[in-house]
Amino acid sequence: MSDHYFAATPVSKATPRTVTFSAYGQTYTLGSSSGVFSGDRLDLGTSVLLREAPAPPRPGTFLDLGCGWGPIASVLANQVPGATVWAVDVNSRALDLTRDNAARLGVADRVRVAVPEDVPDDVRFDQIWSNPPIRIGKPALHELLERWLPRLAPDGVAWLVVGRNLGADSLQRWLTEQGWRCDRHASAKGFRVLTVRRPA
């Protein structure tokens, strides 16, 4: 039986794997598994995001929204010493893998792994990074973004990667209609990398 990657508790047997990829001039070998999003490789969207979006220029509090097995959270914590990275997902297996990968890189003390409900309400984020779960459907996706984008710091930025054929341009229009400054930062391999900021 297969699982949706957005299932809270995967029922399929875990099949451990390792995934090797490069980001910002460094090679990472991290643990993954079946029952999580893109469990056998670094998915193309996340690969595009990590190639096209610049690493944060200074430490801060960052959010990896829909962290999966933790490639973005791991890279951000490793790339920006002193940063605190919240890695948030609903999938318990993904969260366990993210904890393990943070420990593997020696950054576990700065990666806060949590289900959405466990992130304190007063935490604000200097940057939000996400390959959002488009397949949960447009209403649920909009609800997700309406929950987390308001938690950007006043001068914060969100980096989103969305497939062009999965509604990237309509999502950009919707975000603009909600009053956000949403710009296309890059396009590559069928994906858009969007930046989202508070209104000027």
C-alpha positions in Angstrom: 0.0 0.0 0.0 1.4 3.4 -1.0 1.1 6.5 1.1 0.4 10.1 0.3 3.4 12.1 1.2 1.1 14.4 3.2 -0.2 11.5 5.3 0.5 12.1 9.0 1.5 8.5 9.7 2.7 6.5 6.8 1.5 2.9 6.9 3.9 1.5 4.3 7.0 -0.2 5.6 10.0 2.2 5.8 12.7 1.4 3.2 15.8 3.4 4.2 17.7 5.0 1.4 20.5 7.6 1.0 20.3 10.5 -1.3 23.4 12.5 -2.5 23.0 16.0 -4.0 25.0 19.3 -4.2 24.0 22.7 -3.1 26.0 25.9 -2.8 29.2 24.2 -3.7 28.9 21.4 -1.1 27.9 17.7 -1.5 25.3 16.3 0.9 24.5 12.6 1.6 21.4 12.4 3.6 19.0 9.7 4.7 15.5 9.2 3.2 12.9 6.5 3.0 9.8 5.3 1.3 6.5 6.9 2.6 7.8 10.5 2.3 7.8 13.0 -0.5 10.4 12.1 -3.2 12.0 9.5 -1.0 14.4 8.1 -3.6 16.0 11.4 -4.8 16.1 15.1 -4.4 13.1 16.2 -6.4 13.5 18.5 -9.3 11.6 21.4 -7.8 13.7 21.5 -4.6 16.9 21.1 -6.8 15.8 24.2 -8.8 15.1 26.1 -5.6 18.4 25.4 -4.1 20.2 26.3 -7.3 18.3 29.5 -8.1 17.6 31.1 -4.7 20.6 32.6 -2.9 21.6 31.3 0.5 20.5 33.6 3.3 23.2 36.3 3.7 23.1 36.3 7.5 21.8 34.2 10.4 18.2 34.5 11.3 15.1 32.3 11.9 14.1 30.4 8.9 11.2 28.1 8.1 11.3 25.0 5.8 7.6 24.5 5.2 6.8 21.0 4.2 10.3 19.8 4.9 10.0 16.2 3.8 13.2 14.3 4.8 14.9 17.7 5.3 17.1 18.6 2.4 16.3 22.4 2.6 16.4 22.6 6.4 19.7 20.7 6.4 21.3 22.9 3.8 20.1 26.1 5.4 21.4 25.1 8.8 24.7 23.9 7.4 25.2 26.9 5.1 24.3 29.6 7.6 26.1 29.0 11.0 24.1 30.6 13.7 20.7 30.3 12.0 17.8 28.6 13.6 15.7 26.6 11.1 12.2 25.3 11.8 11.5 22.2 9.8 7.7 21.7 9.6 5.8 18.8 8.2 2.7 16.7 9.0 4.4 13.4 8.1 5.9 11.7 11.2 8.4 9.6 9.2 9.6 12.7 7.3 10.2 14.5 10.7 12.2 11.6 12.1 14.4 11.6 8.9 14.9 15.4 9.2 16.0 15.0 12.8 18.5 12.2 11.8 19.8 14.3 8.9 20.3 17.3 11.1 22.2 15.2 13.6 24.3 13.7 10.7 25.4 17.2 9.8 26.0 18.3 13.4 23.3 21.0 13.3 20.6 19.3 15.3 20.9 22.0 18.0 19.7 24.6 15.5 17.0 22.6 13.6 13.7 22.7 15.3 11.6 19.8 13.9 7.9 20.1 14.5 4.4 19.5 13.3 2.6 22.7 12.5 0.7 22.9 15.8 4.0 22.8 17.8 5.5 26.0 16.4 5.0 28.7 18.9 2.6 31.4 17.8 5.1 34.2 18.5 7.9 32.9 16.2 8.5 35.1 13.2 10.6 34.1 10.2 13.3 36.0 8.4 12.9 33.6 5.5 10.4 30.9 4.5 11.5 28.3 2.0 9.0 25.8 0.5 8.3 23.4 -2.3 4.7 23.6 -1.3 2.4 20.5 -1.5 0.5 21.5 -4.6 -1.3 18.2 -4.8 -3.3 18.8 -1.6 -5.5 21.0 -3.8 -5.9 24.7 -4.3 -8.1 25.5 -1.3 -5.8 23.7 1.1 -2.7 25.2 -0.4 -4.2 28.7 -0.1 -5.1 28.0 3.5 -1.5 26.8 4.2 0.0 29.9 2.8 -2.5 32.2 4.5 -1.4 30.5 7.8 2.3 30.9 7.4 3.1 33.9 5.2 1.8 36.4 7.8 4.5 35.1 10.1 7.2 36.6 7.9 9.2 39.3 9.7 8.6 42.8 8.4 11.5 42.6 6.0 11.3 38.9 5.5 11.1 36.9 2.2 9.5 33.6 1.3 11.0 31.5 -1.5 8.5 29.2 -3.2 9.1 26.8 -6.1 6.1 25.7 -8.1 5.8 23.8 -11.3 4.7 25.9 -14.2 2.2 23.2 -15.2 1.0 22.9 -11.6 -0.3 26.4 -11.4 2.7 28.6 -10.6 1.5 31.6 -12.5 -2.1 31.4 -11.1 -0.6 31.1 -7.6 1.5 34.2 -8.2 -1.6 36.1 -9.3 -3.5 34.9 -6.3 -0.8 36.0 -3.9 -0.7 39.4 -5.5 -4.5 39.6 -5.2 -4.1 38.9 -1.5 -1.8 42.0 -1.2 1.6 40.3 -1.2 4.5 41.4 -3.3 5.1 38.3 -5.4 7.7 38.3 -8.1 9.2 35.6 -10.4 12.8 35.3 -9.4 13.7 32.5 -11.9 12.4 29.9 -14.2 14.1 26.6 -14.8 13.2 23.0 -15.9 9.5 23.7 -15.9 9.5 25.4 -12.4 9.0 29.0 -11.2 10.9 30.3 -8.2 8.8 33.0 -6.6 9.6 35.5 -4.0 6.9 36.7 -1.6 7.3 39.8 0.6 5.0 42.0 2.6 3.5 45.0 0.9 5.8 48.0 0.6 
